[in-house]
Amino acid sequence: MKPDEHTLSRSVEDYLKAVYALTEGGDPASTSALADHLGVQPASVTGMVKRLAEDGWVEHAPYRGVRLTPSGRTQALRVIRRHRILETYLVERLGYTWDDVHAEAERLEHAASDDLIDRMAAHLEDPSHDPHGAPIPTRAGEIEPLALGTLAEAAAGERVEIRAVRDEDAAELRHLEAVGLVPGTTVTVVDVTGPDGGVTVDIGGEPGAASRERVRSALARRIYVRDVDA
């Protein structure tokens, strides 16, 4: 019998959220990718994935990866909604900064009731995006597709607007805020060369701007952008 959706353990919720994050692009999540994402040993991932499959939250084919079932996706989005509403509330009402809010929301997301989250959302006038630009799932389990490219994929000469930033690393978020690479900022890509495959941008959207920044490739892959001239 499938566990009640309101009594899922923290570890189950973390796994469902991780599978969702790793499969957003359409490909299944490998056990090694899940292990890296969650910071656990591959052997423990194998055991948990088997349990999740037995409970109907994921589909797993050996050597082909893991995907969420429709019910697993619903539960993953439920956790993601809690997390992103908490982040938004902590920033907008309690004065947290965008670089220190992720860890706090991680701790709270498993304890907060759906009723509390709905009350927070209403108090915030139902925000559509969290402080990092990520879309917030609705109470009905719908979410805006993150149909964006990354800064690492932008071409030289292209003007792009930053729309969202992955929010796991506090130090990187502090750096991005310090140099002005935050959601809503327009940048011009100067070049995409270099030994690390990084990206050089002019912040402000105009070539030759005073503020020029080199973004390493790993970070550029976590900055989501849209072409402002398209």
C-alpha positions in Angstrom: 0.0 0.0 0.0 1.3 3.4 -0.9 2.2 5.6 2.1 -0.1 8.5 2.8 1.1 11.6 0.9 1.0 13.7 4.2 3.2 11.3 6.1 6.2 11.0 3.7 9.5 11.0 5.5 12.1 13.7 5.0 14.4 11.3 3.0 11.5 10.4 0.7 10.7 14.0 0.0 14.3 14.8 -0.6 14.6 12.0 -3.1 11.5 12.9 -5.0 12.7 16.5 -5.2 16.1 15.4 -6.4 14.6 13.2 -9.1 12.5 16.1 -10.3 15.5 18.4 -10.4 17.6 15.9 -12.4 14.9 15.0 -14.9 13.6 18.6 -15.7 15.5 18.4 -19.0 13.7 15.2 -20.0 16.4 12.6 -19.4 16.1 10.0 -16.6 18.2 10.4 -13.4 21.0 7.9 -12.9 21.7 6.5 -9.5 25.2 8.1 -9.6 23.7 11.5 -10.4 21.2 11.1 -7.5 24.1 10.1 -5.2 26.1 13.2 -6.2 23.0 15.5 -5.9 22.1 14.2 -2.4 25.6 13.7 -1.1 25.1 10.0 -0.3 26.6 6.7 -1.3 25.4 5.0 -4.5 24.5 1.8 -2.6 22.0 3.7 -0.4 20.5 5.3 -3.5 19.9 1.9 -5.0 18.0 0.7 -1.9 15.9 3.9 -1.7 15.0 3.9 -5.4 13.8 0.3 -5.0 11.6 1.4 -2.1 10.3 4.4 -4.0 9.4 2.2 -7.0 7.6 -0.3 -4.8 5.6 2.6 -3.3 4.7 3.9 -6.7 6.6 7.2 -6.6 9.2 6.4 -9.3 9.8 4.2 -12.2 13.2 2.5 -12.4 14.7 0.4 -15.1 18.2 -1.0 -14.5 20.8 0.9 -16.4 18.2 3.2 -17.8 17.6 5.6 -14.8 14.8 6.8 -12.7 11.7 8.9 -13.5 8.9 10.2 -11.4 5.5 8.6 -11.7 2.5 11.1 -12.0 1.9 10.7 -8.2 5.6 11.1 -7.5 5.8 14.3 -9.6 2.8 15.7 -7.6 4.5 15.1 -4.3 7.8 16.5 -5.6 6.1 19.7 -6.7 4.3 19.9 -3.3 7.7 19.9 -1.6 9.2 22.4 -4.1 6.2 24.7 -3.5 6.8 24.6 0.3 10.5 25.3 -0.2 10.1 28.2 -2.6 7.2 29.9 -0.7 9.3 29.6 2.5 12.3 31.2 0.7 10.1 34.0 -0.6 8.5 34.7 2.8 11.9 34.6 4.6 13.3 37.2 2.2 10.4 39.5 1.8 9.0 39.4 5.4 11.9 38.4 7.6 14.8 40.2 6.0 16.9 37.1 4.9 19.2 37.5 2.0 19.0 35.3 -1.1 22.3 33.7 -0.3 21.4 32.4 3.2 17.7 31.5 2.7 18.2 28.2 0.9 19.5 26.2 3.9 16.8 27.7 6.2 14.1 26.7 3.8 15.6 23.2 3.5 15.2 22.7 7.2 11.6 24.1 7.4 10.1 22.6 4.2 9.6 19.2 5.8 7.9 20.5 8.9 5.6 23.2 7.5 2.0 22.2 6.8 0.3 22.9 3.5 -2.1 25.1 5.3 0.7 27.2 6.7 2.3 27.5 3.2 -1.0 28.5 1.7 -1.4 31.3 4.4 2.2 32.5 3.7 1.4 32.5 -0.1 -1.7 34.5 0.4 0.1 37.0 2.7 2.7 37.4 -0.1 -0.2 37.8 -2.7 0.6 34.5 -4.3 4.1 35.1 -5.8 4.9 33.4 -9.1 8.7 33.1 -8.5 11.1 32.7 -5.6 14.0 35.1 -4.8 16.3 33.2 -7.2 13.8 33.5 -10.1 12.6 29.9 -10.0 8.9 29.4 -10.7 6.7 28.5 -7.7 4.3 25.5 -8.2 0.6 26.4 -7.6 -1.5 24.7 -5.0 -3.0 22.6 -7.8 0.4 21.2 -8.7 1.0 23.2 -11.8 4.4 24.9 -12.6 5.6 27.3 -15.2 8.1 25.5 -17.5 11.6 26.7 -17.1 12.1 26.9 -20.9 15.3 28.9 -20.7 18.8 28.6 -21.9 21.8 28.9 -19.7 24.5 31.6 -19.8 27.0 28.8 -20.8 24.9 28.2 -24.0 24.8 31.9 -25.0 26.8 33.0 -28.1 29.3 35.9 -28.3 27.5 39.2 -29.0 24.2 38.0 -27.6 22.2 40.1 -25.2 20.5 38.1 -22.5 18.5 38.8 -19.4 19.1 36.7 -16.3 15.9 35.1 -15.2 16.9 32.5 -12.6 19.9 31.2 -10.7 20.3 27.8 -9.0 20.4 28.5 -5.3 22.4 25.8 -3.6 25.7 27.5 -3.1 25.6 30.5 -0.7 29.1 31.7 -1.6 28.4 31.8 -5.3 25.1 33.7 -4.7 26.9 36.3 -2.6 29.5 36.7 -5.5 26.8 37.0 -8.1 24.9 39.6 -6.1 28.2 41.5 -5.4 28.9 41.8 -9.2 25.3 42.4 -10.2 24.5 39.1 -11.9 21.0 38.7 -10.5 17.6 38.0 -12.0 16.4 40.9 -14.0 19.9 42.0 -15.1 20.7 42.2 -18.8 24.2 41.3 -19.9 26.1 41.2 -23.2 28.2 38.1 -23.9 31.7 39.2 -24.9 33.3 35.8 -25.5 33.0 32.2 -24.6 36.6 31.2 -24.9 39.2 30.3 -22.3 40.7 27.1 -20.8 37.6 26.5 -18.5 35.0 27.2 -21.2 33.8 30.2 -19.1 31.9 33.2 -20.3 32.9 36.8 -20.2 30.0 39.3 -20.0 29.5 43.0 -19.9 26.9 43.7 -17.1 24.3 46.2 -18.1 23.7 44.9 -21.6 25.9 47.2 -23.6 29.2 46.2 -25.1 32.1 48.0 -23.5 30.3 48.5 -20.2 32.4 49.4 -17.3 31.5 46.3 -15.4 33.0 43.2 -17.1 32.9 39.8 -15.4 34.3 36.4 -16.2 31.9 33.6 -15.2 33.4 30.1 -14.9 31.6 27.4 -16.9 30.2 25.4 -14.0 28.5 28.6 -12.6 27.4 29.7 -16.1 25.5 26.5 -16.5 23.4 27.4 -13.4 22.4 30.8 -14.6 19.2 30.8 -16.7 18.7 33.4 -19.3 16.5 34.5 -22.2 17.6 36.3 -25.4 16.3 39.9 -25.1 16.5 40.5 -28.9 14.7 37.4 -30.0 
